[in-house]
Amino acid sequence: MKLRVVILAMLLVMVPLAMGTAQQPMTMYDTLAAMGNFKTFLAAADKANVGELKQMPGPFTVFASDDAAWAKLPKETVDKIMNDPAIVRNVVYFHIIPDKYMAKDLPVLKQCKTLCPTDEAGPLTFHKVDSQFTVNNANIVKPDIMATNGVIHEIDAVLLPKFAPPKNL
């Protein structure tokens, strides 16, 4: 009998404790930060003050360029993007589309206007070749990363609007 009481008491303590430590759903910003390989993209989002990633309820779809993608760009290009408030904002918004689209939905969508505030940016275009999904010139290397305010697709290139600085300054 004592053993049952001890076990019951332990369960009464352990269950609420375990429930309290269960991971809460995270926003896209928090999800990318937790993944650890999106430091440059998040730095750009911070400079651009992109609230959609942090607190807006969405849903949004974000094509997040990982740090390796940013490293492919010449340093001068990254500096020009990061040091111009209008360009950094437009580049970050060029990675975000309204609504939530899983990778399998993108080829059907074919193209979509981004949140980039100028029409000069052009749309994003989507393709699927074999099992590989692409957006513009980028491969989706990790699709369908869920967050509370949408879905993230990790990509291997930085999406640059037509008016952004060229990749090879």
N, C-alpha and C positions, 0 to 999 in steps of 0.2 A: 504494500500500500504506500509506504514511504517513497519507494522508487517511482511510482506513478505520480505522486505529488511533486517530486523533484523534477521529473521529466515535463510535466504539465507547466510547472513554474518556469522552467528553462524555455519552453516553447512560447509562453506568454511574453517573455523578455526578448527572445531572439527574432520572432516573426516581425514585430513592429520595427525592430532595429534593422533587419534586412530590407524591409520595405522602405525605410527612410534613406537607405544608402543606394537604392535602385537608381540607375542613371535616368535623369529627367531628359525628355526630348530637347534637342538643341536647335537653335536657329542655324541658317546656312553659315553665317559668320563664325559662330562657335564651333560648328562641325569642321569647317576648314581649318580653324586655329588648332583644334584637337588633332587633326590629321598630321599637322606639322610640316608639310611640304608646299605650303601656299603663302609663305611669308611675303613675297614680293606682291602677289595679287592682293593680299590683305592690306599691305602698306599702301598700295594704290587706292584701294577702297577707302581706307582711312583718310587719305589726302583728299579724296573726292567727296568725302562725307556721305557715303552711299548707305542711307538708312534702310534700304530694302533688304540688305543682307543681315542687318542687326536686329531690327525690331518690327519692320512692316510685316503684316500677317500673310501677305502673298495671296495666292500662290505665285511663285516665280520659278523659272528654270535658269540656272546659272551654269555657264560653260567656264569652269575655273582653270586658268592656265597655271600649271604647277611651276615650281621654282626652276626646274630644268628647262621649261619652255622660255621663261624670261631670260635665262642665261644664254640662250641661242641668239638673242638680239644683241647688236653692238651696244656697248656701254653708253655711247653718245645718244642712241635712240632711247634707251631706258631713261637716261638723265633728262632728255627733252620731254618725255612723257611725264615723268615724276615732278618736274619743276614748272610745269605749266598747268595751273588749276583747271583751265577749260579742257585741255587735251586729256589730262588724267581722268577727269570726270567722264568725258565722252568715250574713252577707251574702256573704262570699267563698265559703263552702261551698255557698251557694245557687246558685252559678254552676258547680258541679262535679257531674257524675254518674259513677257507677261504670261501667266498661267503655268501649269505644271505639265511637262511632257517627258514621258519615259523614253528611253533610247529607241525602243521599238516603234514609237509614234512619230519620230522625226522624219523618216523617209516619206511617210504619207503626207506629212505637213509640207515637205519640199523646201519651203522657205518661210521666213518669219521676220517681221520688223522687230528690232530690238528696242530697249528703253532709251537708246541714244537719242538726245533731244533734237538732233538735226537730221533732215532727210538726206543730206549728203553722205551719210554713213553707209547707206545701202542695207539690204536685208542679209540675214544669215541664210545660207543654203545647206541642205542636209542630203546626205547620200548614204547608201549602204552597199558595200561591195563585199560579197561573201558574208562573213560574220562581222566585218569592221564597219562601224558607224563613223561618219565624218561630219564636221561642221566647217564650212569654208575650207581653209587649208589645214585644218587640225584633225587629228585622229582622236576619237573619244577612247581614252585608255582605261578609264574606270567609270562606267555608266551607273546611273540610278542610285546615287548616294542620297538617302532621304534625310530631310530636315523638317522642322516644324512649319517653316514658311515656304517650302517648295522642294525641288530636287536639284542636285548638283551632278554635273558630268565633268569629270577631270579630263582635260585636253592637253595635248603635247605641243601646242603652239599658242602664241599670243594673237588674239583676233584684233586686227587693226582696221579701224574705219578707213574709208578711202582718203580722207583728209588728214589722217595721222602722219607723223613723220615716217619716212621710208625706213625699211629694215636695215638698209645699208647706207647710213649717212656718211 
